């Protein structure tokens, strides 16, 4: 397995954010537990339930140093039964080397499209939000293939069905100008392109005094999550429609343990969404934009989809599971990427 290939996937997986909600007004320093006690005693926030994502988005993976990019749909086409030769052909008959990557014949392709509810008349739309570039391909012109996943190798022979990613093969020559390793590419499969031409913009954070952070009490579960942390820097960003407020929480007086995001309506000052991003076994805070140099960009906002509100994402690196995109409206919708994370 090529090291560059593995790095590319890690970069893809470590893009976006976990979620929770609710915040208080927090001064520049002091224990979160103590700061919240004054406002939490009489406040009970109603539960908000995330809606099921209304759109399936996938990621794009380069296949080592070859001319192939791969869209894995294994998250919606799971392969579990090792004896199911209707899903995959007899792997041992293919052999150790040929089985590492192979295209489907007509019968296997037909079953794959049927089970994933994809039509030959659909298209694969690939949008690179960092480069604002779009490419589309008719499904009928694409090969369906199986590729050994990134955590498997020749040493795992004979390969299990679960070791394979199954999806579409894309030629890299049609993706010139896209981000390195396609780390900023999103993939949608359907009849019409859902992506907006308006594009996204990186958030440029500005430090502000802690007392300018909007006053909002936390839910008990979120306050418990940040128990005994100290408040750190407070940041602000604005667009025509929204104001974005970000509060850092520190452990050991210096390391960032978590952040709280409030997005308010620029005119009414009403809080539209609240999110908490925190350290865990599978997540870590992503650096803020330009903190580690001009090319370090993690947080994005803007109109990603034609028929959806503005979105925001990029506050956490994720090693277990897949990243999310937060929709900025009262639905509290989170769109989870189908990233085929086997880690």
C-alpha positions as CSV (number, residue, x, y, z in Angstrom):
1,X,0.0,0.0,0.0
2,X,1.4,3.4,-0.9
3,X,1.9,5.8,2.0
4,X,0.6,8.7,-0.1
5,X,-2.6,6.7,-0.6
6,X,-3.2,6.1,3.1
7,X,-2.4,9.8,3.9
8,X,-5.0,10.9,1.4
9,X,-7.7,8.9,3.0
10,X,-6.8,10.1,6.5
11,X,-7.0,13.7,5.2
12,X,-10.4,12.9,3.7
13,X,-11.7,11.5,6.9
14,X,-10.4,14.2,9.2
15,X,-12.4,17.0,7.7
16,X,-15.5,18.0,9.5
17,X,-17.3,17.8,12.9
18,X,-19.2,16.0,15.7
19,X,-22.2,17.7,17.2
20,X,-24.1,18.8,20.3
21,X,-25.7,22.0,21.4
22,X,-26.4,24.9,23.7
23,X,-24.1,27.5,25.2
24,X,-23.7,30.2,27.9
25,X,-22.1,33.6,27.8
26,X,-18.6,33.0,28.9
27,X,-16.0,35.4,30.1
28,X,-12.4,35.2,28.8
29,X,-11.3,32.8,31.5
30,X,-12.5,30.7,34.4
31,X,-14.0,27.3,35.0
32,X,-17.0,26.4,32.8
33,X,-18.7,24.6,35.7
34,X,-18.7,27.8,37.8
35,X,-19.6,30.2,35.0
36,X,-22.7,28.2,34.2
37,X,-24.1,27.8,37.7
38,X,-25.7,31.2,37.7
39,X,-27.8,30.7,34.6
40,X,-28.6,27.0,34.5
41,X,-30.7,26.7,37.6
42,X,-34.0,28.0,36.1
43,X,-33.3,27.2,32.4
44,X,-34.5,24.0,30.7
45,X,-33.8,23.9,27.0
46,X,-36.1,21.8,24.8
47,X,-34.5,18.9,23.0
48,X,-33.7,19.3,19.4
49,X,-33.6,16.1,17.3
50,X,-31.4,16.0,14.2
51,X,-33.3,15.1,11.1
52,X,-32.2,12.2,9.1
53,X,-29.9,13.5,6.3
54,X,-31.9,14.2,3.1
55,X,-29.0,13.6,0.7
56,X,-26.4,10.9,0.3
57,X,-22.9,12.3,-0.2
58,X,-19.9,10.2,-0.9
59,X,-16.1,10.8,-1.0
60,X,-13.5,10.2,-3.7
61,X,-10.4,8.2,-3.1
62,X,-7.3,8.0,-5.3
63,X,-6.2,4.4,-6.1
64,X,-2.5,4.5,-5.3
65,X,-0.4,6.0,-8.1
66,X,-2.7,4.8,-10.9
67,X,-5.0,6.9,-13.1
68,X,-8.0,5.7,-11.1
69,X,-10.1,7.6,-8.6
70,X,-12.7,5.5,-6.7
71,X,-16.1,6.4,-5.4
72,X,-17.0,3.8,-2.7
73,X,-20.6,3.1,-2.1
74,X,-20.1,0.3,0.4
75,X,-21.9,2.3,3.1
76,X,-25.1,1.7,1.1
77,X,-24.1,-1.6,-0.4
78,X,-22.8,-3.6,2.6
79,X,-21.2,-7.0,1.9
80,X,-21.3,-9.3,4.9
81,X,-22.1,-12.8,3.8
82,X,-18.8,-14.5,2.8
83,X,-20.8,-17.2,0.9
84,X,-22.9,-14.7,-1.1
85,X,-21.4,-15.1,-4.6
86,X,-24.2,-13.1,-6.1
87,X,-22.7,-9.9,-4.5
88,X,-19.1,-10.7,-5.3
89,X,-17.5,-13.4,-7.5
90,X,-15.4,-16.1,-6.0
91,X,-12.4,-14.1,-4.7
92,X,-10.1,-17.1,-4.4
93,X,-10.6,-18.0,-8.1
94,X,-9.5,-14.5,-9.1
95,X,-6.2,-15.0,-7.3
96,X,-4.2,-12.9,-4.7
97,X,-3.2,-10.1,-7.1
98,X,-6.1,-9.9,-9.6
99,X,-8.6,-9.8,-6.7
100,X,-7.1,-6.6,-5.3
101,X,-8.9,-4.5,-7.9
102,X,-11.4,-5.9,-10.4
103,X,-14.3,-4.6,-12.5
104,X,-17.8,-6.1,-12.5
105,X,-19.3,-8.1,-15.3
106,X,-22.9,-7.3,-16.4
107,X,-24.6,-9.5,-13.9
108,X,-22.8,-8.2,-10.8
109,X,-23.1,-4.6,-12.0
110,X,-26.9,-5.1,-12.5
111,X,-27.3,-6.3,-8.9
112,X,-25.1,-3.5,-7.5
113,X,-27.2,-0.8,-9.2
114,X,-30.4,-2.5,-8.2
115,X,-29.5,-2.7,-4.5
116,X,-28.2,0.9,-4.4
117,X,-31.2,2.2,-6.3
118,X,-29.0,3.7,-9.0
119,X,-30.0,3.9,-12.6
120,X,-27.9,3.7,-15.7
121,X,-29.5,7.0,-16.6
122,X,-28.2,8.7,-13.4
123,X,-25.0,10.8,-13.2
124,X,-22.2,11.0,-10.8
125,X,-21.6,14.6,-9.8
126,X,-18.2,15.5,-8.2
127,X,-17.8,18.9,-6.6
128,X,-14.6,20.3,-5.2
129,X,-15.7,23.0,-2.8
130,X,-12.2,24.4,-2.2
131,X,-11.5,24.8,-5.9
132,X,-15.1,25.5,-6.9
133,X,-14.8,22.9,-9.6
134,X,-17.4,20.5,-10.9
135,X,-17.3,17.3,-13.0
136,X,-20.1,14.9,-13.9
137,X,-20.2,11.5,-15.5
138,X,-23.0,9.4,-16.8
139,X,-23.4,6.2,-14.8
140,X,-23.8,4.2,-18.0
141,X,-20.2,5.2,-19.0
142,X,-18.6,4.3,-15.7
143,X,-17.1,1.0,-14.7
144,X,-18.3,-0.7,-11.5
145,X,-15.4,-2.1,-9.5
146,X,-14.3,-3.6,-6.2
147,X,-11.1,-2.4,-4.6
148,X,-9.3,-3.9,-1.6
149,X,-9.8,-1.4,1.3
150,X,-6.9,0.6,2.6
151,X,-6.5,-1.4,5.8
152,X,-6.0,-4.7,3.9
153,X,-3.0,-6.1,1.9
154,X,-1.6,-9.2,0.3
155,X,-0.9,-10.5,3.8
156,X,-4.6,-10.8,4.4
157,X,-5.1,-13.3,1.6
158,X,-7.5,-15.0,1.2
159,X,-9.5,-11.8,1.3
160,X,-12.9,-11.5,2.9
161,X,-15.9,-9.9,1.2
162,X,-15.8,-7.2,3.9
163,X,-12.3,-6.2,2.8
164,X,-13.6,-4.7,-0.4
165,X,-14.8,-1.2,-1.3
166,X,-17.4,-1.4,-4.0
167,X,-18.3,1.5,-6.3
168,X,-17.5,3.5,-9.4
169,X,-14.2,4.0,-11.2
170,X,-13.4,7.5,-12.3
171,X,-10.5,8.5,-14.5
172,X,-8.2,11.0,-12.9
173,X,-7.5,12.7,-16.2
174,X,-11.1,14.2,-16.0
175,X,-10.4,15.7,-12.5
176,X,-7.5,18.0,-13.3
177,X,-7.3,21.0,-11.0
178,X,-9.1,19.2,-8.1
179,X,-7.6,19.3,-4.6
180,X,-4.7,17.0,-3.7
181,X,-5.9,13.5,-3.0
182,X,-9.5,14.8,-3.7
183,X,-9.7,15.7,0.0
184,X,-12.2,18.5,-0.7
185,X,-14.4,16.6,-3.1
186,X,-18.0,15.6,-2.5
187,X,-19.9,13.1,-4.6
188,X,-23.6,12.9,-5.3
189,X,-25.3,10.3,-7.6
190,X,-28.7,11.1,-9.1
191,X,-30.6,12.7,-11.9
192,X,-29.7,16.3,-11.2
193,X,-26.7,18.2,-9.9
194,X,-27.6,19.3,-6.3
195,X,-24.6,21.6,-5.8
196,X,-24.9,25.4,-5.9
197,X,-22.9,27.6,-8.2
198,X,-22.5,30.1,-5.4
199,X,-19.7,28.1,-3.8
200,X,-18.3,28.2,-0.3
201,X,-15.9,30.5,1.4
202,X,-13.3,29.8,4.1
203,X,-14.1,31.4,7.5
204,X,-11.6,34.1,8.5
205,X,-11.8,34.2,12.3
206,X,-11.2,37.4,14.2
207,X,-10.5,37.4,18.0
208,X,-13.0,39.3,20.1
209,X,-13.4,39.9,23.8
210,X,-15.1,37.1,25.6
211,X,-18.0,39.3,26.8
212,X,-19.1,39.8,23.2
213,X,-20.0,36.1,22.9
214,X,-23.9,35.9,23.0
215,X,-25.5,34.9,26.2
216,X,-27.0,31.4,26.1
217,X,-27.1,28.8,28.8
218,X,-25.8,25.3,28.1
219,X,-27.7,22.1,28.3
220,X,-26.7,20.0,31.4
221,X,-25.1,17.3,29.2
222,X,-22.9,19.8,27.4
223,X,-21.8,21.6,30.5
224,X,-20.9,18.2,32.0
225,X,-18.8,17.5,28.8
226,X,-16.8,20.6,29.4
227,X,-16.6,20.3,33.1
228,X,-13.4,21.7,34.7
229,X,-12.2,23.3,31.4
230,X,-11.1,26.9,31.2
231,X,-12.4,29.3,28.6
232,X,-9.9,30.4,26.0
233,X,-10.0,32.6,23.0
234,X,-13.3,33.9,21.5
235,X,-13.6,34.3,17.7
236,X,-16.0,36.0,15.3
237,X,-16.9,35.9,11.6
238,X,-19.7,37.5,9.7
239,X,-21.4,37.3,6.4
240,X,-24.4,39.2,5.0
241,X,-26.8,36.6,6.5
242,X,-25.1,35.3,9.6
243,X,-22.7,36.1,12.5
244,X,-20.5,33.2,13.7
245,X,-19.2,33.1,17.3
246,X,-16.7,30.5,18.4
247,X,-15.6,29.9,22.0
248,X,-12.6,27.8,22.9
249,X,-12.4,25.6,26.0
250,X,-9.0,24.5,27.4
251,X,-7.6,21.7,29.4
252,X,-4.4,21.9,31.3
253,X,-4.6,25.7,30.9
254,X,-3.4,25.5,27.2
255,X,-4.6,22.6,25.1
256,X,-7.8,23.0,23.3
257,X,-10.4,20.4,24.5
258,X,-13.4,21.7,22.7
259,X,-15.2,24.6,21.0
260,X,-18.7,26.0,21.0
261,X,-20.2,27.5,17.9
262,X,-23.1,29.9,17.8
263,X,-24.5,31.1,14.5
264,X,-26.9,34.1,14.8
265,X,-29.1,35.9,12.3
266,X,-27.2,39.0,11.3
267,X,-30.4,41.2,11.4
268,X,-32.5,39.8,14.3
269,X,-29.5,38.4,16.4
270,X,-31.6,35.3,16.9
271,X,-29.5,32.2,17.5
272,X,-30.1,29.8,14.6
273,X,-27.8,26.9,15.6
274,X,-25.5,25.8,18.4
275,X,-22.9,23.1,18.2
276,X,-20.2,21.7,20.5
277,X,-17.1,20.1,19.1
278,X,-15.0,18.3,21.6
279,X,-12.0,16.0,22.1
280,X,-12.9,12.3,22.2
281,X,-11.4,8.9,21.3
282,X,-12.3,9.4,17.7
283,X,-12.2,13.2,17.3
284,X,-9.9,16.1,17.9
285,X,-10.3,19.9,17.3
286,X,-9.2,21.0,13.8
287,X,-6.9,24.0,13.7
288,X,-8.7,27.2,12.9
289,X,-8.2,28.6,9.4
290,X,-4.7,30.0,8.7
291,X,-3.4,29.1,12.2
292,X,-0.8,26.8,10.7
293,X,-0.1,28.8,7.6
294,X,-1.9,30.2,4.6
295,X,-2.9,26.8,3.1
296,X,-4.5,25.5,6.3
297,X,-8.2,25.8,5.7
298,X,-10.7,23.6,7.6
299,X,-13.8,25.7,8.3
300,X,-16.1,26.5,5.4
301,X,-19.5,28.1,5.0
302,X,-21.9,29.1,2.2
303,X,-24.6,27.7,0.0
304,X,-23.4,24.2,-0.8
305,X,-26.7,23.0,-2.2
306,X,-29.2,24.6,-4.6
307,X,-32.3,23.7,-2.5
308,X,-30.9,23.9,1.0
309,X,-30.0,26.6,3.4
310,X,-26.4,27.7,4.0
311,X,-24.1,25.2,5.7
312,X,-21.0,25.2,7.9
313,X,-18.4,22.5,8.7
314,X,-14.8,21.7,9.4
315,X,-14.3,22.0,13.2
316,X,-13.1,18.6,14.0
317,X,-10.7,15.9,12.7
318,X,-12.5,12.5,12.7
319,X,-10.8,9.2,12.8
320,X,-13.7,6.9,13.7
321,X,-16.9,7.4,11.6
322,X,-17.5,10.0,9.0
323,X,-17.7,13.8,8.9
324,X,-20.8,15.9,9.1
325,X,-22.1,19.1,7.4
326,X,-24.3,21.3,9.6
327,X,-27.3,23.0,7.9
328,X,-27.9,26.5,9.3
329,X,-31.6,26.6,10.0
330,X,-34.0,25.5,12.7
331,X,-34.2,21.9,11.4
332,X,-30.9,21.2,13.1
333,X,-30.1,18.9,10.2
334,X,-26.7,17.2,10.0
335,X,-25.6,15.7,6.7
336,X,-23.3,12.7,7.3
337,X,-20.8,11.8,4.6
338,X,-20.8,8.2,3.4
339,X,-17.0,8.0,3.7
340,X,-16.6,4.2,4.0
341,X,-14.4,4.5,7.1
342,X,-13.2,1.0,8.1
343,X,-11.0,2.3,10.9
